[in-house]
Every structure is written in C-alpha cells, then in structure tokens.
C-alpha cells in the first residue's frame, strides 16, 4: 500500500512539474513575442523626417516658453566630462530593456507572480499606447537635430561607438523618431515602483527610487530625449498601470467566466 501511495505521489509531482514547465515556457514565449512585435511595429514607420524635425523644434519652443530648456547645457556637461558621458551611456542602455528582463525574471520565478502579472500588463499596455503616439506624432530627438538649427547637441552614445549604440541601431527594430513618449523613463518608473512594491529591503526600495531618477538624467544628458518626452513617458506608464489594474479587477474575471461558458456549453448536433 505504501509503495502504491509513493508511486502515486511521484506521478502527481511529475505532472505538476510538467504543467509548471509548460506554463513557464508559455509565459516566456508570450512576453518575448509581445516585445518582438513592439519593436517591429515601432521600427516600421521611419520616413517622416520633416514632420519629426518640426515636432521636435515645437517641443523646444514649448520648453523655452515654460522656462526649462536645459538640455543643451546638460548635454554639453556630459560631453566635457568623459566619466559622466560613459556613466549616462551605461545607464541609458543597461537600465532599460536588460533591467526590465532581469526584474521580470526575478519576480516570476521567486514568488511574486501577482506583482509580476500587474507589471507585465502595465509594461505591455503602455508600450501599445506608445506605438499609437509614435505613429501619430513622430519626434526627432535632440541628438538628430541638424546643426543649422543652432542647438548643438552631441549624440554621446554614438560618439562612444560601443555595444550599446550598435545594439540599438539594429534594423528593422529601431525608429529614430520614437521619442515621445520616452519609455526609457516611463518603464523605469514602472520597474522602480515594482521593486518598492515587492521588496521590504531598504536597498531594493532605494534602487526602485533611484532608477527612474538616473534614467531621467541619462536620457537628457545623452541627448536622446527632451524633458517633455520624459513627462509624456510618465503619463503613458501611468495609463498602462491603470489598464493593468483594470485587467486585475475586471478583465481576467470576465475572461474566466467566458472561458467557463465556452467549455461547458453543450455540443451542437450536426444538421440532419
């Protein structure tokens, strides 16, 4: 009898392990496919140079009118100090997609599945919203504004000619005019908020506060975004979070009810 129970237990554990493996593989594939589609769609419309330049210069005019067009001086400061340039180049690259993947894997595999689901949905929803804005409102980032307009920005990432520039220049995944909203900043707000939410350790929470601040500095010092771009990124990130919360409150429950009705519906007999 004991041998039979033990064998049944092993079969149960094996079945559970297989189900978890299938679920984990499905989750990884789902997120990978979502990001692949995001980058493909984002990079699909790039031939709108004049419109993007006009919109970028309009942002400059708005910031000047509001009194915080500080980007040229900050970019110049990075160019004049090699250490600052390398620091912000590194933050710009490594505290974006690589960090999002690392935090997502940690949350998923180390006991924060609910928080992971909310964060995943917020990131994907904000990315979908941003794609619409990129298409409707292409904006030339500071680093690409021609010198004749007198702004004098230097693309510090390009000047460094390192891996981070090469990785972000791979076609067809790049739209150089996807500047508004800045998801470099918006997604860091979400990731930082997740760290504060899921961890009680002061170091993790401090990192959650520091990450969006560091990324805001990086996108401006490297001339990849205007300050208004980052503000737009914060708004879009908040919209994505609201979508994720709505899915938790209503969306998934409705999907489960619909799936239950479909699975329990009686099969229709073929016409005689």
N, C-alpha and C positions, 0 to 999 in steps of 0.2 A: 504493500500500500504506500509506504514511504517513497519507494522508488518511483511509483506512478505519479505521486504528487510532485516529486522533484522534477521529473521529466516534463510534466505539465507546466511547472513554473518556468523551466528553461525555455519551453516553446513560447510562453507568454512574453517573457523578457525579450526573446529574439524577435517576436512580432512587433513589440513596442519599439525596439531599436530600429527595425526596418522602416516603420512608419515615420519615426523621427528623422531618419536619414532622407526619406523621400520628401518630407516637409521642408527640411533644411535645404535640400537641393532645389526644390521649387522656389523657395524664398530668394535664394541667391540668384537663380536664373531670372526671376521676376524683376528684381531690382536692377540687375545687370542689363536686361533688355530695356527697362524704362530709361536708364541713363543713356544707353546707346541711342535710343530713339530721340531723346532730348538733344544730344549733341548733333545728331544727323539733321534734325529739323532746324536747330539753331544755325547750323552752318549752310543751310540750303539757299538762303537769300542774302547775298552779299554785294550785289552790283548796284548799289544806290549811293554812290559816293557824294554827289552834290547834295542830296537830301540829308545824308548823315552829317556832312560838314555844316550845313545850315542849322540843323538841330543842335549840334554841339556848340556852335557860336551863340545860339539863343540861350543855352544854359549858362554860358559865360556872362552874357548880358544880365541874366536874372541874378546870378550870384553877385555881380558887381553892384546891381541896384540894391541888393539886400545887405551888402557890406561884408561879405565873407569870401571873396575870390582870392584865396590864399594859396591856391595850388602851384602857381609858378615859383613862388619863393620856397615852398616846401620841396618841390622837385629839385630846385637849384641846390638846396641844402644837401639832399641825398647825393647829387652829382659831385659836389665838392668834398664829400667825405666818403671814402671808399668803404669804410666799415658800415656806415649807415646804408649805403647802396646795397651791399651784399646782405645785410640783415633784412631789409624790407623786401628784397627779391626773394629771399628764402621764405619769409612769412607769406608772401603773395602766392607762392606755389604750394608749399608743404602744408600750410594751414587752410587749404581749400579741399579739393577732392580727396587727396590721401588721408587727411584727418577725418573727413566725413566717413570714409570707408572704415577706418580704424575704430572710431567711436561706435559705428553701427554694428560691427562685428562683436565688439565688447558687450554692447547692450544685448544683442541677440543670443549670444552663447553663454553669457554669465548672469542670467537671472533677471533681466529687465525687459521681458518680452512686451509687456503692455506699453511701457515708455518707448520701446523701440518702434512699435506699430504707430504710435502717435507721431513720433519724429519722422519715420519713413513717409507717412502720408503727408505731413507738413512739407517736407522737402520736395516730394514729387508734385504736390499740388502747387506750391509756389513756383516750381520750375515750369509747369504747364501755363500758369498765368504769365510768367515772364516771357515765354515763347510768343504769346499773342502781342505783348508790348514790343518785343524786338521787331516783329514784323510790321506793326503799325507805326512805330516810332524809332527808326534806326538813328543811332547817335555815334558820331565819330569821337573816340576817346581822346583825351589831351595829347597822348603820345603820337597820334597820327595827324594832328592839325598841321597843315603846311606852314613853313617858317614865314611866308609872306604875310601871315596874319598877325605877326608880332608877338606871339605868346611864348615862343622859345622853349617848349617842352622837350625833354630828352627821355627816350624810351630806355630806362635803366636796365630792364630785363633783356632787351635786345642787345644793348651795349655790352652786357656781361657775356653774351653768346654762350650760355651754359645749357644744361639739360632742361631746366625749367622753361626756357624760351623755345627750345626745339620741340618739347612735348606739347606746348600749347599752340604750335604753329602747324600741326599735322592736319592736312586737309583730308576729308571734307568735313571735319568736325568743328571748324572754327569760323565764327562770324565776327570779323573785327569791329563791327558796328553794334554788337550786343552789349552796349554799355549801360543802358537804362532799362531795368533796374540792375544794380550791382548785386548779383547773387554771391559774389565773393564775400560781401559784407552780410547780406541777408541770411545766407546759410550759416555763417559763423554765429549770428545771433541765435539761430535755432540750435546749433550744436552746443554752444555755450550754455544756453538755457537747459538743454537736456542734461548736461553734466551737473549743473546746480540742482536739478530736479532729482536725479537718480543717485547722487552721492552725498553722504553726510561728512565726508572727509574735507577738511579745510583746504587742502592742496588742490583737490579736484574742483571744488567750488571756486577757488581763486583763479584756477585756469579757465573755468567757464566764464568768469567775468573778464579776464584779460584777453581772451581770444578775439572777440569782436572788436575790442579797442585796438589791438595790434593790427588786425586786418584792415580796419578803417584807415589807420596810418599808412599801411603798406600800399593800399590801392591809390592813395593820393600821392605819396612820396614817389612811387614808381611811374606816375603819370598814366595809370591805366583807367582811372575814373575821376570824375568830379565829385565834390562833396554832395551835390544834389543827387547824383547817381546812387550814393550810399543810402541817402534818405529814402529814395524810392525802393531800394532793396529791402530796407526795414519794413516798409509798408507792405510789400509783396510777401515777405516772410510772415508777417502777422496774418495776412489773408490766407496763406497756406495753412497756418496753425488753426485758424477758425474752421477751415474745411476739414482738417483732421479731427478736430473736436466734434464737429457735426457728424462725421462718419462714426465716431465712437458712440455718440448719443443716439443717433437715429439710423444712420446708413447701414451699418453692419447688422443691426437687429432686423431691419426691413429685408436685407438680402437673405438672412437665415430663414425668415418667415416665407419668403418667396421660394427659396430652395426646398423648404419642407413641403409646401403645397405641390410643387412640381413632382417631388419624389413620391408623394403619397397619392397623387391623382390616379384614378383607375385608368387602365389602358383602354383605348377605344378599339372596338371591334372593326375590322375592315369592312367596307361596304359589300353587301351581298350581291 
